């Protein structure tokens, strides 16, 4: 069977198909298995051979065999790569295999539609501004394929310009729908992506947080919304971003309590919200002297990066009205779905409020429990503190001073420890990171009879003055301690502030060399530009653009939408919304119709053409065939051939009339010649009208 491939699909379309194949598939290659990548590459090379006329289209049995083999392989490895990854690979394979076996124009249209679907799906997971611009260009290229199907005689550059014009015309309608269309929840849930989890874990050993200091990845960004319009947040020493609370310690690893983990599992079906703190529960001004926080509330927006975890970030006490966020009893925020893409959420924090002024016996026992027969030296030290300082608060303050007065060192690379972790750290190594000191303080507090627990999260943030927000990176991961006092509840204590106060006051970079920590494994990190002021200014400008995109596009929630509409319409009502939406859509549709040429008036034919067409119409009423696309002289010859036997009296006049029409329309005539031909044309016109009026139809 001989392929008629090139005669059905033009070379212009084939060229655009080569370009769009790479453009559509490239954003998804990070999710593609080696098998999928290999098949896509084979299909592309084969299609290039078809374009250059070196090979024919593959037989259908080969395409079918590849499809069955690929689907079977994906079914076998789906448990390893995850269901969603398997479905993505299946979609990519279907696109590539359909791409190589195309034989008709309808196949091209199918490939283009699947390309749009892949672009839309990619946009769900890659929402940064640079990814969005990239996908917009991919959509323009994909549209060029569709245009080339209907305008195959145009140059590729003309197809591209027309595609860009179409996308540009659709932009106003997209903006209007984005602003006024109601924010609806998802109609279905997409399976979670099985990807490498980043950031903090719900289990912590001594070396876990120090490993994060080697990462320059962005964890989240925060924009404060102060009542005076400023964007500055609290001082760096007060930026403790609470993420996880660890209450169970087995001598080696800190873990969340099973009751909290059970609430996390049930959060999708039984979401919980904590009651807002009462006014009388706010800490007194005297107790708040340790902190620079004097506000009763902090309002801010958090934009978290994809971590594929569910825990969120907030300052104490953090509350969110977002229905997709759960407020757990340990004062952490928890998302109902894994953070597989950027997520923006609003938080209100009460920094001076008290947490759990009363403890249930169960919670007290959990936060007093220690592994049996472990760390005897630390146990004896705790008893000494208990005897010297009977009051719990004085005892904890003495423990904090102990870290400052003894020869302890803060380091990212502490020496190895043995089975008695706390003893080895406190009495042998005397060098460690935040997790070492926080663990030691919790152990000392519990051993002396004071409930205490471990809190992990992030400390500090890099302020971007261009856009007024804070960037918190993985290397800012931190651990601190919470101690419970009767009548006051949980109070934070950070022994790191006693060992390395500059780490808390001025940030990570004030204590450690970035070249030997988070930049060590990142030779191309943009954070290297911080040491060059003018390059750092450019870095902040680019980061600001991405931040504004995240806030005003990705984070355009119902609250922001209502604020925008209130500025535009005043008091927002359903009737105003409907009228505004109708007016905007009408204007946009009229705008598109104008550029599409729907309002262009067809030019009226000149007087010569009108008279010629009037005679032709009358001749057709006498039984003559339609002129169709025949030129005037050819049409006159066709009529002479039709009525060769019985020639109508008016036919010779029509032949002469046609000749005069051609001369006047298409020949170069002088003024005198044109006047002669025009008089003859008009005389024949009136003669033909009279002759056709009195003649009978043939």
Order of alpha helices (4+ residues) and beta strands (2+ residues): alpha-alpha-alpha-alpha-alpha-alpha-alpha-alpha-beta-alpha-beta-beta-beta-beta-alpha-beta-beta-beta-beta-beta-alpha-alpha-alpha-beta-beta-alpha-beta-beta-beta-beta-beta-alpha-alpha-alpha-alpha-alpha-alpha-alpha-alpha-alpha
